[in-house]
C-alpha cells in the first residue's frame, strides 16, 4: 500500500516536472515574434509622417458662413480672434456712423423746413453745416462697410490659401533652414545664411 502510494506520488511528480519544461521551439517563436514587432516599430517610426490634407473648398465655405470658422477648420486658432475683432470693429464703426447720419439728416431736414431740432440753439449751425456733417457721416459709414466687406473676403481667401498650402508647409522634402556658410577666401570666414533644400 505504501509502495503503491509512493509510485503514484513519484509518477505525479514526474508528470508535473515534465510539464514545466519549456520546449525550445516556443523560445524560438517568442524571439521571432519579438524581432517582427521590433522591425514593425522601426518601419513605423522611420516612415514619412502622414500629412493631413485640408479641403480648400470646405475651408472657404466655412469662412463664408461664419468668419473665422475656416481658420478653425485649418487649425489656425490664433487667427479667429483677429478676424472677429476686425470684422466686429468694422461693423461697429458702420453702425455708429449710420446713427450719426440719421441724427444729422433729421436735423438737416428740420432746418430746411424751419422746424426746431436738437441743434437749434447752437450758433453757427445752419443747413450747410448740417448737410456737410451728414455727408461726412454717410461717407465714413460707406467706407466702413466697404473695408469690412474687403476684410470678410480676405478672411475667405486666407482660409482657402491656408488649406491649399498646409501640405507644402509640412512637407519634409522642402525646407528652408538657417545655416552657417563657411567661406575660406574671406577674412571673416563664416556667415549666417538661409538654405533652401528640396528632395525629389
HELIX and SHEET records of a PDB file:
HELIX    1   1 UNK A    2  UNK A   20  1                                  19    
HELIX    2   2 UNK A   24  UNK A   46  1                                  23    
HELIX    3   3 UNK A   56  UNK A   65  1                                  10    
HELIX    4   4 UNK A   69  UNK A   73  1                                   5    
HELIX    5   5 UNK A   78  UNK A  112  1                                  35    
HELIX    6   6 UNK A  127  UNK A  169  1                                  43    
SHEET    1   A 2 UNK A 174  UNK A 182  0                                        
SHEET    2   A 2 UNK A 190  UNK A 198 -1                                        
END                                                                             
